[in-house]
């Protein structure tokens, strides 16, 4: 299974109305020679019966997205691939293109519009829905991001920052912002947002901290520590830096144990870029069960003097939001190839 972020170039399906980072494309090859041999030789079916059964076949989501494809599915970047199992040439191979669309307010309208345009005959397209959550979706996006970047080229730091900002603020014109950009820096003047000065992009401390965390997560398994625009950082280095930048206080993380801090950072970041709510603010739940935006707010001052110890604030827990994933499976190449392969068997 070959995974890639949906590119912006022209393609068979027009995905230009979707916010960046909300679609993941999977391409999987299947050997029809292997499948026909199973039906005709092992099961003893006539070629016509085998054809009728095979053309109704739609792989499972796991088969289409598994990183380690199993027979009769496989992956190949070759222009003229051959089946790794039986050696069959390209004309015996079919392709499934799968588009995973994250459900939510930003994608619901363009997804419905796309579905209306798809052909309805012969099950050329099949849609399968799957329940997930913002944390799982975030890690899948992060993994796809890491696979699309060349970590040997330091320009990936800017690319990763851009892809994160595109996902976080999809309405901004990031093409214009990143045109000719050479560096991303933390601003000591901005309280929020960003601004460009020459060939440098300045991010407010909280936004810069999140970009730093994304860079760390992408590169931490590539080498010791994680490479960021602040240099190579260990987890302890990263936490100290985020605390110094005021980011941990900003999102209400008071823990000091690195593992706990890291888990809360992940949960917050996953919720902040989730498409489920259509908002870039996570929801938090308190011990009393109330919900409010996941941004630390200044407490109102009481007019009455307090006696004794101040009350400990209720702990906040960021809720991983449910996300529905819509897998649009393009079966057109598969159906065309099944017909041609059947013609060879029936001849």
Number of C-alpha atoms within 10 A of each C-alpha: 21 20 19 17 19 19 14 10 8 9 10 5 11 13 19 14 13 20 18 22 21 22 24 21 21 21 20 21 22 22 25 23 22 19 16 22 16 14 18 17 12 9 11 12 15 14 20 14 12 19 22 12 11 18 17 10 11 17 13 10 15 9 18 23 19 17 13 11 18 13 13 18 25 24 19 15 7 7 7 9 16 18 23 15 14 11 13 16 14 13 15 19 23 20 20 22 19 25 22 22 21 26 25 20 13 20 19 16 12 16 19 10 11 15 13 9 10 13 10 11 7 12 16 16 18 15 14 12 14 12 10 16 18 24 22 14 22 19 14 13 21 19 14 18 21 19 15 15 17 12 16 8 8 13 13 17 24 20 17 21 21 18 19 22 19 20 20 22 16 17 11 11 10 14 10 9 16 19 9 11 15 12 15 21 16 20 19 11 10 14 12 13 13 17 14 14 8 10 13 16 19 20 23 19 24 22 20 24 21 19 24 25 22 23 25 23 21 22 19 18 10 13 10 11 19 23 22 23 19 13 11 16 19 15 17 14 13 22 21 15 17 20 16 12 18 14 20 21 14 14 17 16 19 12 12 11 10 14 12 12 15 19 11 19 19 17 18 24 22 26 27 22 24 28 27 21 19 14 18 19 18 22 22 20 17 14 11 8 7 9 15 12 14 22 14 13 10 6 7 6 7 7 6 6 7 9 6 6 6 7 7 6 9 10 13 17 17 21 19 19 18 19 21 19 20 19 22 19 24 22 22 17 14 22 20 13 18 22 12 13 17 19 13 11 15 11 6
